[in-house]
């Protein structure tokens, strides 16, 4: 077993890494609290739904950049929205006049490939260091 201080330090490192990964990969479709919504309480099922949605969003990255000249789909909430209303409805605001004013975000395959690569590399690094860590703990 690990000493309590070492275990606490590892937990802090893992939490900091997880926080930096999720905040660094913020997608344009993240949930925005409306004016009439209240912050979620400590309801376990609600927290699990939010956590599950974040995992789904991690593996389904979206972007507002359209480099491949793909056809843009107008947002379902309406086309006469300003930039703030467009972002609140999880849509992308237009930058030019020949595009819809507010359109649906596009799937970002490069971001998905990068996220999976980082996840697999981190897993392999942990699995590679695990035998050394176990041996160090068992020698004490």
Secondary structure, DSSP 8 states (H G I E B T S, - for coil): ---HHHHHHHHHHHHHHHHHHHHHT--TT-----TT-----S-HHHHHHHHHHHHHHHTS-EES---S-----B-TT-S---HHHHHHTT-EE-SSTTS-SEE--EE-HHHHHHHHHHHHHHHHHHHHHHHHHHHHHHH-
